[in-house]
Amino acid sequence: MPGQGKGSMKHVVVDLEMNPVSREFREVRRALNDEVIEIGAVKLDENFRQVEEFQHYVRPEYGEIRSHITKLTGITKDMVADKETFRVVFRKFLEWIGQEDVTIYSWSMSDIKQLRQECRWKWKEFDVKWLAAHWVDLQKQFDDRLGLHNSLALKHALGAMDRDFEGTQHTALADAANTSAILALMQDDVKFRETMKPVLELLQPKEELASSIGDLCPELLKLQQDLD
């Protein structure tokens, strides 16, 4: 099992692209709405520097790739026609992670939910609890650090950092690489606060205004809090 060996901590940032299970597979759809069609990831060393990349397309088993998915991701049915299925590719991904202690990051928890569901259907022997034990929702950490109540999309988080998205959005490897840039920045709290200063200043006046309202009219502030 990955992550059980000794050695320095590694950090893996992963992103998935998915395709809906075809409606003709009714029994499958009760347990699985989508299938992974691409796994992209970057591995960072203990200093959060990128050292390796992983990118594999996956052949869906329950229906062809939908046109709107091709439009979103650029992945066509021909691109995955000769590729390996999920169980094989996901096993390769785990082998690529290696035997070091590892933390796996994604932007939101949607990817781990997908892997959990797909493993339960296609690779029942795999211990999905291992994923939960090593997984971190970087989006939540980012939002919490800024004090945001609503989750930011990846491109908006990069925009808040005054950083352009590198590569093509909704391609798994590019999404993972851009997410890793946010992870690296978050390791230096001083640099993070300096970079995010415009955003923090935008948030600050609202807090000060709320405080002023509370001083002048506590009942109004309580009503506002109740409505929130």
C-alpha positions in Angstrom: 0.0 0.0 0.0 1.4 3.4 -0.9 2.5 5.7 1.9 3.6 3.0 4.3 7.3 3.0 3.6 9.9 5.2 5.3 11.4 8.3 3.8 10.9 12.0 3.4 7.3 13.3 3.1 6.0 13.7 -0.4 3.1 15.8 -1.5 0.9 14.9 -4.5 -1.6 17.2 -6.0 -4.2 15.4 -8.2 -7.0 16.4 -10.5 -9.5 14.2 -12.4 -11.6 14.7 -15.5 -14.9 12.7 -15.7 -17.6 11.6 -18.1 -21.2 10.7 -17.2 -22.2 7.0 -17.1 -24.6 6.4 -20.0 -28.3 6.2 -19.1 -28.5 2.7 -20.6 -26.5 1.4 -17.6 -29.2 1.8 -15.1 -27.8 -0.5 -12.4 -24.4 1.2 -12.6 -25.9 4.6 -12.4 -27.4 3.8 -9.0 -23.9 3.7 -7.6 -21.8 5.6 -10.1 -22.8 8.8 -11.9 -19.5 9.5 -13.6 -16.3 7.7 -14.7 -12.7 9.1 -14.6 -11.4 9.7 -18.1 -8.1 11.4 -17.1 -5.9 11.5 -14.0 -3.3 14.2 -13.8 -1.0 14.8 -10.9 2.2 16.5 -9.8 4.6 15.3 -7.0 6.3 17.8 -4.8 9.3 17.2 -2.5 9.4 18.1 1.2 10.2 21.7 0.1 7.1 21.8 -2.1 9.1 21.9 -5.3 7.7 19.9 -8.3 9.7 16.8 -9.0 7.5 14.6 -11.1 4.3 14.5 -13.3 1.7 11.8 -13.9 -0.8 12.0 -16.7 -3.0 9.2 -18.1 -6.2 9.0 -20.0 -8.7 6.4 -19.0 -11.1 4.4 -21.2 -14.6 4.7 -19.8 -16.5 1.3 -19.5 -20.1 2.6 -19.4 -20.7 4.7 -22.5 -18.8 7.0 -24.9 -17.5 10.4 -24.0 -20.3 13.0 -24.3 -19.9 16.0 -26.6 -20.1 18.5 -23.8 -17.3 16.8 -22.0 -15.2 16.9 -25.1 -16.0 20.6 -25.4 -15.0 21.2 -21.8 -11.9 19.0 -21.6 -10.7 18.5 -25.2 -10.8 14.7 -24.6 -12.5 12.8 -27.5 -13.6 9.2 -27.7 -10.7 8.4 -30.1 -8.2 9.7 -27.5 -9.3 7.1 -25.0 -10.3 4.2 -27.3 -7.1 2.3 -26.9 -6.3 3.4 -23.3 -6.5 1.2 -20.2 -9.5 1.1 -17.9 -9.8 2.8 -14.5 -8.6 -0.1 -12.3 -5.3 -0.4 -14.3 -4.6 3.3 -14.5 -5.5 4.0 -10.8 -3.2 1.2 -9.8 -0.4 2.8 -11.8 -1.2 6.1 -10.1 -0.8 4.5 -6.7 2.5 2.9 -7.8 3.7 6.3 -9.0 2.9 7.8 -5.6 5.4 5.3 -4.3 6.2 4.0 -0.8 7.1 7.3 0.8 4.8 9.0 3.4 2.5 11.1 1.3 -0.2 13.7 1.5 -2.6 14.0 -1.4 -4.3 17.3 -2.2 -7.1 18.3 -4.5 -9.2 21.4 -5.1 -12.4 20.5 -3.3 -13.5 17.0 -2.2 -15.2 16.0 -5.4 -12.2 14.0 -6.7 -11.9 11.8 -3.6 -15.6 11.2 -3.6 -15.4 10.1 -7.3 -12.4 7.8 -6.5 -14.2 6.3 -3.6 -17.4 5.5 -5.6 -15.5 4.2 -8.6 -13.2 2.0 -6.5 -16.2 0.5 -4.7 -17.7 -0.4 -8.1 -14.6 -1.4 -10.1 -11.9 -2.3 -7.5 -13.7 -3.6 -4.4 -10.6 -5.0 -2.8 -8.9 -1.5 -2.6 -9.2 0.0 0.9 -10.8 3.4 0.2 -10.2 4.4 3.8 -6.6 4.8 2.8 -7.5 7.7 0.6 -9.4 9.6 3.3 -6.5 9.2 5.7 -4.1 10.8 3.3 -6.3 13.4 1.5 -6.5 17.1 2.0 -9.1 19.6 0.6 -6.8 22.4 -0.4 -9.7 24.6 -1.5 -11.1 24.6 2.1 -7.7 25.3 3.6 -7.3 28.3 1.2 -10.8 29.6 1.9 -10.3 29.2 5.7 -7.0 31.0 5.6 -8.7 34.0 3.9 -11.8 33.8 6.0 -14.0 33.2 3.0 -17.5 31.8 3.5 -17.9 30.8 -0.2 -15.6 28.5 -2.0 -13.4 30.0 -4.7 -13.0 28.2 -8.0 -9.4 27.4 -8.9 -9.1 30.1 -11.6 -10.5 32.7 -9.2 -8.0 31.6 -6.4 -5.2 32.0 -8.9 -6.6 35.4 -9.9 -6.6 36.4 -6.3 -2.9 35.6 -6.2 -2.5 37.8 -9.3 -1.4 34.7 -11.2 -2.5 33.5 -14.6 -3.7 30.0 -15.1 -0.9 28.1 -16.9 -1.9 25.7 -19.6 -5.4 24.7 -20.5 -8.2 24.7 -17.9 -10.0 21.4 -17.4 -7.1 19.3 -18.4 -6.1 17.3 -15.4 -2.3 17.8 -15.4 -2.6 21.6 -15.8 -5.3 21.9 -13.1 -3.0 19.8 -10.7 0.1 21.9 -11.5 -1.8 25.2 -10.9 -3.2 23.9 -7.7 0.3 23.0 -6.6 1.4 26.6 -7.0 -1.3 27.6 -4.5 -0.1 24.8 -2.1 3.5 26.0 -2.4 2.5 29.6 -1.6 0.5 28.6 1.4 3.6 27.2 3.1 5.0 30.7 3.7 2.5 32.6 5.8 4.3 35.9 5.4 4.5 35.6 1.6 0.9 34.3 1.4 -0.4 37.3 3.4 1.7 39.7 1.3 0.5 38.2 -2.0 -3.1 38.0 -0.8 -3.0 41.5 0.8 -5.4 43.1 -1.7 -8.0 40.3 -1.0 -7.5 40.6 2.7 -8.0 44.4 2.5 -11.2 43.9 0.5 -12.5 41.7 3.3 -11.4 43.9 6.1 -13.7 46.9 5.6 -16.7 44.6 5.8 -15.6 43.4 9.2 -14.9 46.9 10.4 -18.3 48.1 9.1 -20.1 45.2 10.8 -18.3 46.2 14.0 -19.3 49.8 13.7 -22.9 48.8 13.0 -22.8 46.5 16.1 -21.5 49.4 18.3 -24.3 51.8 17.1 -27.1 49.3 16.9 -26.5 45.8 18.4 -30.0 44.7 17.5 -29.4 45.4 13.8 -26.2 43.4 13.8 -27.9 40.5 15.6 -30.7 40.6 13.0 -28.1 40.6 10.2 -26.3 37.6 11.8 -29.6 35.7 12.2 -30.3 36.3 8.5 -26.9 35.1 7.5 
